[in-house]
Amino acid sequence: MCKKPVEDILFNNQKITFIGPGVMAEAMISGLIREGLARPEALYASGPSQERVDQLSQKYGIHGLTDNVAAVHQADVVVLSVKPQQLDKVLAGLHASIQPSALVLSIVAGAPIEKIAEVLAHSSVVRSMPNTPAQIGEGITVWTAVPSVSAEQKEMARQILCALGDEIFVEEETYLDYATALSGTGPAYVFLFMEAMVDAGVHLGFPRRIAEQLVAKTVRGSVDYYWGREDPMHLARLRNQVTSPGGTTAYALYYLEKAGFRTAISRAIWAAYERSCELGKEGKSHVPD
Ligand SMILES: NC(=O)c1ccc[n+]([C@@H]2O[C@H](COP(=O)([O-])OP(=O)(O)OC[C@H]3O[C@@H](n4cnc5c(N)ncnc54)[C@H](OP(=O)(O)O)[C@@H]3O)[C@@H](O)[C@H]2O)c1
C-alpha cells in the first residue's frame, strides 16, 4: 500500500514520459505533482492531438508533444497509457527507441509483458492493472515486474502507481488476469448492483434521486464501516449484525441465496478471468478500461 517516500522529490531529475495523454495519464500526472513526487518540468506527455497535449501543458506545466519517439528520448520511465486497441501501433512505432536503462510501465489492460518487451525490444517492463476509481486517486492497482527490473525501478513504479490510489505488487503475471476479473472489472459489478438497488427503490415508490442517494450512501457507509476498523471484522459477521432472526434482512437474504446470488458472482468473475486470459493470448484487448 502507498507510503510517502523518504525523499521529498522522488523523481528529482528523472524524466517520465506518458505515451497516451488520456484520463489515466492525467490522473497520474496530477497525483505525482500534487504529492510532490515529480517536478512538472520532468514530465512529458505525447499523443496525436496537439490540443490535448497543449491542454495538459497549460494545466500542469508539463511538456506536451505529438511525436512519441521524440517524447521517449532519454526518458527514465516510459508510461504506456494508450487504449488497448492503440497499443500495437504505438509499440511498433517505439521499437528500439527507448534507452536500455529506462523502465517501461504499462497500465494497458490485458497486454502481456512478453509482448510489450518483444515488440519494443526492451527488457525492463512493469505491467499493472488499475481500476476506474484511479481517476480520482481512489483506485487499487495490482502490478508485477520482470526480474530485470531493478529494486530502484520497482520503487519508482510503485510511487507512480500510488498516484492512482493503493497498489499491490505480485510476483506472478497470472495474478494480473485475476485482478482484471476482480478489481479491474469490479467497479462494473458494484455499479450494476447499485443500479439494481436504485431500481428496486423506485419500484417501492421512492423518487429516483432519493433512491440513488440512499443506495450510494449505504454502499459508501458500509465500506467505511468495514474498512475504518483497526481490525476489520469478517464480512459474514458484519452481515449477521444486521440480520435479526425472522426479520426483514433474513427474508431478503433468503431470496438472494435462492436466486443463486453468490454463484452468479463467482461465475461472472471466473468468466471475466477466462476472457482476460483468452484476450491476452489472442493479442486482442477488449478487456475493461
Ligand atoms: N480509465 C480507467 O479507469 C482505466 C482502468 C484500468 C485500466 N485502464 C487502462 O489505461 C489505459 C488508458 O485508459 P484511459 O481511460 O486513460 O484512455 P484515454 O483517455 O482514451 O487515453 C488514451 C490516450 O491515448 C492517446 N492516443 C491514441 N493514439 C495514440 C498514439 N498513437 N500515440 C500516443 N497516444 C495515443 C489518445 O489520444 P486521442 O484521444 O486523441 O485519440 C488518448 O489521449 C487503457 O489501456 C486502459 O486499459 C484504464
The ligand as a MOL file (V3000), in Angstrom:
LIG
                    3D

  0  0  0     0  0            999 V3000
M  V30 BEGIN CTAB
M  V30 COUNTS 48 52 0 0 0
M  V30 BEGIN ATOM
M  V30 1 N -9.9060 4.5570 -17.4740 0
M  V30 2 C -9.7930 3.6580 -16.4910 0
M  V30 3 O -10.4480 3.7510 -15.4530 0
M  V30 4 C -8.8220 2.5090 -16.6210 0
M  V30 5 C -8.8230 1.4680 -15.6640 0
M  V30 6 C -7.8910 0.4210 -15.8090 0
M  V30 7 C -7.0130 0.4110 -16.8660 0
M  V30 8 N -7.0470 1.4410 -17.7810 0 CHG=1
M  V30 9 C -6.1050 1.3920 -18.8960 0
M  V30 10 O -5.4790 2.6490 -19.0290 0
M  V30 11 C -5.2150 2.9080 -20.3900 0
M  V30 12 C -5.6190 4.3390 -20.6830 0
M  V30 13 O -7.0120 4.4970 -20.4470 0
M  V30 14 P -7.6790 5.9380 -20.4790 0
M  V30 15 O -9.0350 5.7730 -19.8780 0
M  V30 16 O -6.7460 6.9550 -19.9300 0 CHG=-1
M  V30 17 O -7.8300 6.1440 -22.0460 0
M  V30 18 P -7.9480 7.5090 -22.8630 0
M  V30 19 O -8.4590 8.6090 -22.0030 0
M  V30 20 O -8.6620 7.2070 -24.1290 0
M  V30 21 O -6.4210 7.8170 -23.1930 0
M  V30 22 C -5.7240 7.2450 -24.2430 0
M  V30 23 C -4.8900 8.3460 -24.8520 0
M  V30 24 O -4.0370 7.7750 -25.8380 0
M  V30 25 C -3.9850 8.6910 -26.9230 0
M  V30 26 N -3.5080 8.0360 -28.1240 0
M  V30 27 C -4.1910 7.4630 -29.1500 0
M  V30 28 N -3.3590 7.0040 -30.1010 0
M  V30 29 C -2.1050 7.3150 -29.6780 0
M  V30 30 C -0.8320 7.1250 -30.2230 0
M  V30 31 N -0.6400 6.5300 -31.4070 0
M  V30 32 N 0.2310 7.5910 -29.5340 0
M  V30 33 C 0.0760 8.2060 -28.3240 0
M  V30 34 N -1.1320 8.4090 -27.7690 0
M  V30 35 C -2.1990 7.9770 -28.4250 0
M  V30 36 C -5.4130 9.1790 -27.0210 0
M  V30 37 O -5.4690 10.3480 -27.8130 0
M  V30 38 P -6.8390 10.6870 -28.6160 0
M  V30 39 O -7.9110 10.7380 -27.5810 0
M  V30 40 O -6.5360 11.9990 -29.2340 0
M  V30 41 O -7.0350 9.5660 -29.5920 0
M  V30 42 C -5.7180 9.4260 -25.5470 0
M  V30 43 O -5.2380 10.7020 -25.1640 0
M  V30 44 C -6.0120 1.8800 -21.1970 0
M  V30 45 O -5.1310 0.9710 -21.7980 0
M  V30 46 C -6.8490 1.1490 -20.1930 0
M  V30 47 O -6.8800 -0.2320 -20.4730 0
M  V30 48 C -7.9190 2.4720 -17.6820 0
M  V30 END ATOM
M  V30 BEGIN BOND
M  V30 1 1 1 2
M  V30 2 2 2 3
M  V30 3 1 2 4
M  V30 4 1 4 5
M  V30 5 2 4 48
M  V30 6 2 5 6
M  V30 7 1 6 7
M  V30 8 2 7 8
M  V30 9 1 8 9
M  V30 10 1 8 48
M  V30 11 1 9 10
M  V30 12 1 9 46
M  V30 13 1 10 11
M  V30 14 1 11 12
M  V30 15 1 11 44
M  V30 16 1 12 13
M  V30 17 1 13 14
M  V30 18 2 14 15
M  V30 19 1 14 16
M  V30 20 1 14 17
M  V30 21 1 17 18
M  V30 22 2 18 19
M  V30 23 1 18 20
M  V30 24 1 18 21
M  V30 25 1 21 22
M  V30 26 1 22 23
M  V30 27 1 23 24
M  V30 28 1 23 42
M  V30 29 1 24 25
M  V30 30 1 25 26
M  V30 31 1 25 36
M  V30 32 1 26 27
M  V30 33 1 26 35
M  V30 34 2 27 28
M  V30 35 1 28 29
M  V30 36 1 29 30
M  V30 37 2 29 35
M  V30 38 1 30 31
M  V30 39 2 30 32
M  V30 40 1 32 33
M  V30 41 2 33 34
M  V30 42 1 34 35
M  V30 43 1 36 37
M  V30 44 1 36 42
M  V30 45 1 37 38
M  V30 46 2 38 39
M  V30 47 1 38 40
M  V30 48 1 38 41
M  V30 49 1 42 43
M  V30 50 1 44 45
M  V30 51 1 44 46
M  V30 52 1 46 47
M  V30 END BOND
M  V30 END CTAB
M  END
